[in-house]
Amino acid sequence: MSELIDNSRFRKKCLKELILKLHDGESAEKVRQVLIGTLQSIPYGEVVEVEQELISEGLPESEVLKQCDIHGEVLRGHVDQSGAKEIPPGHPVDVFIHES
C-alpha cells in the first residue's frame, strides 16, 4: 500500500533492484518482464537518480556506464519522457545530434 502513497520511492526501489539484478548477470529479458509487470512507466529523472544512488552506494561508475546499453534496452518504451524539455537549436546537444 505504501507504493500508492509514495509512488516515486516505490518505483526507484524497484528499479534499483532490477538494475542490480542485471549487474549480477540476470537475463535482460527476465528483468524486462519483471519491469513490465511491476512498473508500467518510470520518469526519466528517476532512472538517473537511481543510477546516481547506485554510484554513491559504491557501485563503480564504470560498471554503471558499462551496463547503460542493457539498462536502456530493458527500459525502452517504459521511460516517461513527457517532462523532457525541447533541445533549442544551436544547443551543444542539438549540434551533436545533427553531426552524427
DSSP file (Angstrom, degrees, kcal/mol; ACC not computed):
  #  RESIDUE AA STRUCTURE BP1 BP2  ACC     N-H-->O    O-->H-N    N-H-->O    O-->H-N    TCO  KAPPA ALPHA  PHI   PSI    X-CA   Y-CA   Z-CA
    1    1 A M    >>        0   0    0      0, 0.0     3,-1.6     0, 0.0     4,-0.8   0.000 360.0 360.0 360.0 -29.2    0.0    0.0    0.0
    2    2 A S  H 3>  +     0   0    0      1,-0.3     4,-2.6     2,-0.2     3,-0.5   0.801 360.0  68.0 -62.8 -26.5    2.9    2.3    0.6
    3    3 A E  H 34 S+     0   0    0      1,-0.2    -1,-0.3     2,-0.2     7,-0.2   0.783  98.0  53.0 -63.6 -23.9    3.7    2.4   -3.1
    4    4 A L  H <4 S+     0   0    0     -3,-1.6     3,-0.4     2,-0.1    -1,-0.2   0.783 110.8  46.4 -78.3 -27.5    0.4    4.2   -3.6
    5    5 A I  H  < S+     0   0    0     -4,-0.8     2,-0.3    -3,-0.5    -2,-0.2   0.914 131.0  18.0 -80.2 -45.7    1.4    6.9   -1.0
    6    6 A D  S  X S+     0   0    0     -4,-2.6     4,-2.0     1,-0.1    -1,-0.2  -0.659  70.6 167.3-127.5  75.5    5.0    7.4   -2.3
    7    7 A N  H  > S+     0   0    0     -3,-0.4     4,-2.9    -2,-0.3     5,-0.2   0.836  74.8  57.3 -61.3 -35.8    5.0    6.1   -5.8
    8    8 A S  H  > S+     0   0    0      2,-0.2     4,-2.6     1,-0.2    -1,-0.2   0.941 108.0  45.9 -62.0 -47.8    8.3    7.7   -6.7
    9    9 A R  H  > S+     0   0    0      1,-0.2     4,-2.3     2,-0.2    -1,-0.2   0.907 113.9  49.7 -62.3 -41.8   10.1    6.0   -3.8
   10   10 A F  H  X S+     0   0    0     -4,-2.0     4,-2.5     2,-0.2    -2,-0.2   0.932 111.9  47.4 -62.6 -47.4    8.5    2.6   -4.7
   11   11 A R  H  X S+     0   0    0     -4,-2.9     4,-2.9     1,-0.2     5,-0.2   0.922 113.0  48.6 -61.0 -44.8    9.4    2.9   -8.4
   12   12 A K  H  X S+     0   0    0     -4,-2.6     4,-2.6    -5,-0.2    -1,-0.2   0.895 110.9  50.5 -64.7 -39.6   13.0    3.9   -7.6
   13   13 A K  H  X S+     0   0    0     -4,-2.3     4,-2.1    -5,-0.2    -1,-0.2   0.936 113.8  45.1 -62.5 -46.5   13.4    1.0   -5.1
   14   14 A C  H  X S+     0   0    0     -4,-2.5     4,-2.3     2,-0.2    -2,-0.2   0.922 113.7  49.4 -62.8 -44.7   12.0   -1.5   -7.8
   15   15 A L  H  X S+     0   0    0     -4,-2.9     4,-2.8     1,-0.2     5,-0.2   0.906 109.1  52.2 -63.3 -41.6   14.2    0.0  -10.5
   16   16 A K  H  X S+     0   0    0     -4,-2.6     4,-2.4     1,-0.2    -1,-0.2   0.921 109.9  49.0 -60.5 -44.0   17.3   -0.2   -8.3
   17   17 A E  H  X S+     0   0    0     -4,-2.1     4,-1.8     1,-0.2    -1,-0.2   0.904 112.1  49.0 -62.2 -40.9   16.6   -3.9   -7.6
   18   18 A L  H  X S+     0   0    0     -4,-2.3     4,-1.9     2,-0.2    -2,-0.2   0.910 110.8  49.2 -66.5 -42.3   16.2   -4.6  -11.3
   19   19 A I  H  X S+     0   0    0     -4,-2.8     4,-2.2     1,-0.2    -1,-0.2   0.908 110.1  51.6 -63.5 -40.9   19.4   -2.8  -12.3
   20   20 A L  H  X S+     0   0    0     -4,-2.4     4,-1.6     1,-0.2    -1,-0.2   0.871 106.4  54.5 -64.4 -35.2   21.3   -4.7   -9.6
   21   21 A K  H  <>S+     0   0    0     -4,-1.8     5,-2.6     2,-0.2    -1,-0.2   0.909 107.6  50.1 -63.1 -40.7   19.9   -8.0  -11.0
   22   22 A L  H ><5S+     0   0    0     -4,-1.9     3,-1.6     1,-0.2    -2,-0.2   0.920 109.9  50.3 -61.2 -43.0   21.2   -7.0  -14.4
   23   23 A H  H 3<5S+     0   0    0     -4,-2.2    -1,-0.2     1,-0.3    -2,-0.2   0.784 105.7  56.9 -67.0 -26.3   24.6   -6.3  -12.8
   24   24 A D  T 3<5S-     0   0    0     -4,-1.6    -1,-0.3    -5,-0.2    -2,-0.2   0.419 126.9 -99.9 -85.4   2.7   24.5   -9.7  -11.1
   25   25 A G  T < 5 +     0   0    0     -3,-1.6    -3,-0.2     1,-0.3    -2,-0.1   0.527  67.0 155.0  98.0   6.0   24.1  -11.3  -14.5
   26   26 A E      < -     0   0    0     -5,-2.6    -1,-0.3    -6,-0.2     5,-0.0  -0.379  56.3 -87.2 -67.2 148.5   20.4  -12.0  -14.6
   27   27 A S     >  -     0   0    0      1,-0.1     4,-2.3     2,-0.1     5,-0.2  -0.272  27.0-137.6 -57.7 133.1   18.9  -12.2  -18.1
   28   28 A A  H  > S+     0   0    0      1,-0.2     4,-2.5     2,-0.2    -1,-0.1   0.871 105.2  53.5 -60.3 -37.4   17.8   -8.9  -19.6
   29   29 A E  H  > S+     0   0    0      2,-0.2     4,-2.0     1,-0.2    -1,-0.2   0.900 108.7  48.4 -66.5 -40.1   14.6  -10.5  -20.9
   30   30 A K  H  > S+     0   0    0      2,-0.2     4,-1.8     1,-0.2    -2,-0.2   0.923 113.1  47.5 -64.8 -43.8   13.7  -11.8  -17.5
   31   31 A V  H  X S+     0   0    0     -4,-2.3     4,-2.7     1,-0.2    -2,-0.2   0.893 109.0  55.2 -64.0 -39.6   14.4   -8.4  -15.9
   32   32 A R  H  X S+     0   0    0     -4,-2.5     4,-2.8     1,-0.2    -1,-0.2   0.905 106.3  51.1 -60.1 -41.6   12.3   -6.7  -18.7
   33   33 A Q  H  X S+     0   0    0     -4,-2.0     4,-2.1     2,-0.2    -1,-0.2   0.897 111.1  47.5 -64.6 -39.9    9.3   -9.0  -17.9
   34   34 A V  H  X S+     0   0    0     -4,-1.8     4,-2.1     2,-0.2     5,-0.3   0.915 111.7  51.8 -64.8 -42.3    9.6   -8.1  -14.2
   35   35 A L  H  X S+     0   0    0     -4,-2.7     4,-3.3     1,-0.2    -2,-0.2   0.937 110.5  47.4 -58.3 -48.4    9.8   -4.4  -15.1
   36   36 A I  H  < S+     0   0    0     -4,-2.8    -1,-0.2     1,-0.2    -2,-0.2   0.894 114.9  46.6 -62.7 -39.7    6.7   -4.6  -17.3
   37   37 A G  H  < S+     0   0    0     -4,-2.1    -1,-0.2    -5,-0.2    -2,-0.2   0.791 125.6  29.1 -72.2 -27.5    4.8   -6.4  -14.6
   38   38 A T  H  < S+     0   0    0     -4,-2.1     2,-0.5     1,-0.3    -2,-0.2   0.859 126.5  31.1-100.6 -45.6    5.9   -4.0  -11.8
   39   39 A L     <  -     0   0    0     -4,-3.3    -1,-0.3    -5,-0.3     3,-0.1  -0.939  51.6-175.3-123.3 108.5    6.5   -0.6  -13.4
   40   40 A Q  S    S-     0   0    0     -2,-0.5     2,-0.3     1,-0.3    -1,-0.2   0.878  80.0  -8.9 -69.7 -35.9    4.4    0.3  -16.4
   41   41 A S        -     0   0    0     -6,-0.1    -1,-0.3    39,-0.0    38,-0.2  -0.985  60.0-160.4-156.1 158.4    6.5    3.5  -16.8
   42   42 A I  E     -a   79   0A   0     36,-2.2    38,-2.1    -2,-0.3     5,-0.1  -0.994  32.0-108.1-141.9 132.9    9.1    5.5  -14.8
   43   43 A P  E >>  -a   80   0A   0      0, 0.0     4,-1.2     0, 0.0     3,-1.1  -0.343  27.9-124.8 -61.6 140.4   10.0    9.1  -15.2
   44   44 A Y  H 3> S+     0   0    0     36,-1.8     4,-1.9     1,-0.3     3,-0.5   0.872 109.0  60.4 -53.8 -41.6   13.4    9.6  -16.9
   45   45 A G  H 3> S+     0   0    0      1,-0.3     4,-2.3     2,-0.2    -1,-0.3   0.834 101.4  53.8 -58.0 -33.3   14.7   11.7  -14.0
   46   46 A E  H <> S+     0   0    0     -3,-1.1     4,-2.5     2,-0.2    -1,-0.3   0.848 104.0  55.1 -71.6 -32.9   14.1    8.8  -11.6
   47   47 A V  H  X S+     0   0    0     -4,-1.2     4,-2.3    -3,-0.5    -2,-0.2   0.946 110.7  45.5 -61.8 -46.8   16.2    6.5  -13.8
   48   48 A V  H  X S+     0   0    0     -4,-1.9     4,-2.4     1,-0.2    -2,-0.2   0.913 112.0  52.0 -62.4 -43.7   19.1    9.0  -13.5
   49   49 A E  H  X S+     0   0    0     -4,-2.3     4,-2.6     1,-0.2    -1,-0.2   0.911 109.2  49.7 -60.1 -43.2   18.5    9.3   -9.7
   50   50 A V  H  X S+     0   0    0     -4,-2.5     4,-2.5     2,-0.2    -1,-0.2   0.922 110.6  49.3 -63.7 -44.2   18.7    5.6   -9.2
   51   51 A E  H  X S+     0   0    0     -4,-2.3     4,-1.9     1,-0.2    -1,-0.2   0.909 112.2  48.8 -62.4 -40.2   21.9    5.3  -11.2
   52   52 A Q  H  X S+     0   0    0     -4,-2.4     4,-2.7     2,-0.2    -2,-0.2   0.895 110.2  51.8 -65.5 -39.4   23.4    8.1   -9.2
   53   53 A E  H  X S+     0   0    0     -4,-2.6     4,-1.6     2,-0.2    -2,-0.2   0.919 108.1  51.5 -61.5 -43.5   22.3    6.4   -5.9
   54   54 A L  H  <>S+     0   0    0     -4,-2.5     5,-2.5     1,-0.2    -1,-0.2   0.906 111.3  47.6 -61.0 -41.2   23.9    3.2   -7.0
   55   55 A I  H ><5S+     0   0    0     -4,-1.9     3,-1.6     1,-0.2    -1,-0.2   0.924 111.5  49.5 -64.9 -44.5   27.2    5.0   -7.7
   56   56 A S  H 3<5S+     0   0    0     -4,-2.7    -1,-0.2     1,-0.3    -2,-0.2   0.747 106.6  57.8 -68.6 -20.7   27.1    6.8   -4.4
   57   57 A E  T 3<5S-     0   0    0     -4,-1.6    -1,-0.3    -5,-0.2    -2,-0.2   0.411 131.8 -88.9 -88.5   2.0   26.4    3.5   -2.7
   58   58 A G  T < 5S+     0   0    0     -3,-1.6    -3,-0.2     1,-0.4    -2,-0.1   0.352  80.9 136.8 113.9  -7.5   29.6    2.1   -4.1
   59   59 A L      < -     0   0    0     -5,-2.5    -1,-0.4    -6,-0.2     5,-0.1  -0.625  65.9-108.1 -70.6 123.1   28.8    0.6   -7.4
   60   60 A P    >>  -     0   0    0      0, 0.0     4,-1.9     0, 0.0     3,-0.7  -0.228  15.8-132.4 -57.5 137.4   31.7    1.7   -9.7
   61   61 A E  H 3> S+     0   0    0      1,-0.3     4,-2.8     2,-0.2     5,-0.2   0.872 108.2  58.5 -56.5 -38.0   30.7    4.4  -12.2
   62   62 A S  H 3> S+     0   0    0      1,-0.2     4,-2.3     2,-0.2    -1,-0.3   0.863 104.7  50.5 -62.0 -34.6   32.4    2.5  -14.9
   63   63 A E  H <> S+     0   0    0     -3,-0.7     4,-1.5     2,-0.2    -1,-0.2   0.898 110.5  48.4 -69.6 -40.9   30.2   -0.5  -14.1
   64   64 A V  H  < S+     0   0    0     -4,-1.9     4,-0.4     2,-0.2    -2,-0.2   0.932 114.6  46.0 -63.4 -45.2   27.0    1.6  -14.4
   65   65 A L  H >< S+     0   0    0     -4,-2.8     3,-1.0     1,-0.2     4,-0.4   0.885 109.0  55.4 -64.8 -38.8   28.3    3.1  -17.6
   66   66 A K  H 3< S+     0   0    0     -4,-2.3     3,-0.3     1,-0.2    -1,-0.2   0.838 112.8  42.6 -62.5 -32.6   29.2   -0.3  -19.0
   67   67 A Q  T 3X S+     0   0    0     -4,-1.5     4,-2.7    -3,-0.2     3,-0.4   0.414  83.6 101.0 -95.1   0.9   25.7   -1.6  -18.4
   68   68 A C  H <> S+     0   0    0     -3,-1.0     4,-3.2    -4,-0.4     5,-0.2   0.858  79.2  54.9 -57.7 -37.9   23.9    1.5  -19.7
   69   69 A D  H  > S+     0   0    0     -4,-0.4     4,-2.3    -3,-0.3    -1,-0.2   0.913 110.7  45.7 -61.8 -41.1   23.1   -0.1  -23.0
   70   70 A I  H  > S+     0   0    0     -3,-0.4     4,-2.6    -4,-0.2     5,-0.2   0.933 113.5  48.9 -67.3 -45.1   21.5   -3.0  -21.2
   71   71 A H  H  X S+     0   0    0     -4,-2.7     4,-2.6     1,-0.2    -2,-0.2   0.946 112.3  49.6 -57.3 -47.5   19.5   -0.7  -18.9
   72   72 A G  H  X S+     0   0    0     -4,-3.2     4,-1.1     1,-0.2    -1,-0.2   0.895 111.2  48.2 -59.7 -42.4   18.4    1.3  -21.8
   73   73 A E  H  < S+     0   0    0     -4,-2.3     3,-0.4     2,-0.2    -1,-0.2   0.916 113.1  47.4 -66.4 -42.7   17.2   -1.7  -23.8
   74   74 A V  H  < S+     0   0    0     -4,-2.6    -2,-0.2     1,-0.2    -1,-0.2   0.889 117.1  43.5 -64.3 -38.5   15.3   -3.1  -20.8
   75   75 A L  H >< S+     0   0    0     -4,-2.6     3,-3.0    -5,-0.2     4,-0.5   0.586  82.2 129.3 -84.7  -9.9   13.7    0.3  -20.1
   76   76 A R  T 3< S+     0   0    0     -4,-1.1    -3,-0.1    -3,-0.4    -4,-0.0  -0.197  81.7  10.1 -52.2 126.5   12.9    1.0  -23.8
   77   77 A G  T 3  S+     0   0    0      2,-0.1    -1,-0.3     1,-0.0    -2,-0.1   0.380 117.9  76.7  85.8  -3.7    9.3    2.0  -24.1
   78   78 A H    <   +     0   0    0     -3,-3.0   -36,-2.2   -37,-0.1     2,-0.6   0.334  66.6  96.9-119.9   5.2    8.8    2.3  -20.3
   79   79 A V  E     -a   42   0A   0     -4,-0.5     2,-0.7   -38,-0.2    -2,-0.1  -0.866  69.2-138.0 -99.5 123.1   10.5    5.6  -19.6
   80   80 A D  E     +a   43   0A   0    -38,-2.1   -36,-1.8    -2,-0.6     3,-0.3  -0.696  27.7 171.4 -81.4 112.6    8.1    8.5  -19.4
   81   81 A Q    >   +     0   0    0     -2,-0.7     3,-1.9   -38,-0.2    -1,-0.1   0.131  42.3 113.5-107.4  19.2    9.8   11.4  -21.2
   82   82 A S  T 3  S+     0   0    0      1,-0.3    -1,-0.2     3,-0.0    -2,-0.0   0.772  77.7  52.4 -63.5 -24.4    6.7   13.7  -21.1
   83   83 A G  T 3  S+     0   0    0     -3,-0.3    -1,-0.3     2,-0.1    -2,-0.1   0.428  83.6 120.1 -89.8   1.6    8.6   16.1  -18.8
   84   84 A A    <   -     0   0    0     -3,-1.9     2,-0.2     1,-0.1    -3,-0.0  -0.371  61.2-127.9 -68.3 144.6   11.6   16.3  -21.1
   85   85 A K        -     0   0    0      1,-0.1     2,-0.1    -2,-0.1    -1,-0.1  -0.617  24.0-103.3 -91.3 151.8   12.4   19.7  -22.4
   86   86 A E        -     0   0    0     -2,-0.2    -1,-0.1     1,-0.1     0, 0.0  -0.460  33.1-120.5 -68.2 144.0   12.9   20.6  -26.1
   87   87 A I        -     0   0    0     -2,-0.1     3,-0.1     6,-0.1    -1,-0.1  -0.801  30.6-130.2 -87.9 117.6   16.5   21.0  -27.2
   88   88 A P    >   -     0   0    0      0, 0.0     3,-2.1     0, 0.0     6,-0.3  -0.374  30.6 -93.0 -69.3 146.2   16.9   24.5  -28.5
   89   89 A P  T 3  S+     0   0    0      0, 0.0     4,-0.0     0, 0.0     6,-0.0  -0.303 112.9  23.2 -56.0 136.7   18.5   25.0  -31.9
   90   90 A G  T 3  S+     0   0    0      1,-0.3     5,-0.0    -3,-0.1    -3,-0.0   0.256  86.3 135.9  89.8 -13.4   22.3   25.6  -31.6
   91   91 A H  S <> S-     0   0    0     -3,-2.1     4,-2.5     1,-0.1     3,-0.4  -0.387  70.5-112.1 -63.0 147.0   22.5   23.9  -28.1
   92   92 A P  H  > S+     0   0    0      0, 0.0     4,-2.5     0, 0.0     5,-0.1   0.847 119.9  51.5 -52.4 -36.3   25.6   21.6  -27.9
   93   93 A V  H  > S+     0   0    0      2,-0.2     4,-2.6     1,-0.2     5,-0.2   0.909 109.1  50.4 -67.2 -40.5   23.3   18.6  -27.8
   94   94 A D  H  > S+     0   0    0     -3,-0.4     4,-2.2    -6,-0.3    -1,-0.2   0.921 111.5  48.1 -61.0 -44.8   21.4   19.8  -30.9
   95   95 A V  H  X S+     0   0    0     -4,-2.5     4,-1.6     1,-0.2    -2,-0.2   0.928 111.4  50.4 -62.3 -45.5   24.7   20.2  -32.7
   96   96 A F  H  X S+     0   0    0     -4,-2.5     4,-1.4    -5,-0.2     3,-0.3   0.924 109.7  50.4 -59.6 -45.9   25.9   16.8  -31.6
   97   97 A I  H  < S+     0   0    0     -4,-2.6     3,-0.3     1,-0.2    -1,-0.2   0.914 112.9  46.1 -59.4 -43.4   22.7   15.1  -32.8
   98   98 A H  H  < S+     0   0    0     -4,-2.2    -1,-0.2     1,-0.2    -2,-0.2   0.712 109.7  54.7 -75.9 -18.7   22.9   16.8  -36.2
   99   99 A E  H  <        0   0    0     -4,-1.6    -1,-0.2    -3,-0.3    -2,-0.2   0.730 360.0 360.0 -83.0 -22.4   26.6   15.9  -36.6
  100  100 A S     <        0   0    0     -4,-1.4    -1,-0.2    -3,-0.3    -2,-0.2   0.489 360.0 360.0 -88.4 360.0   26.1   12.2  -36.0
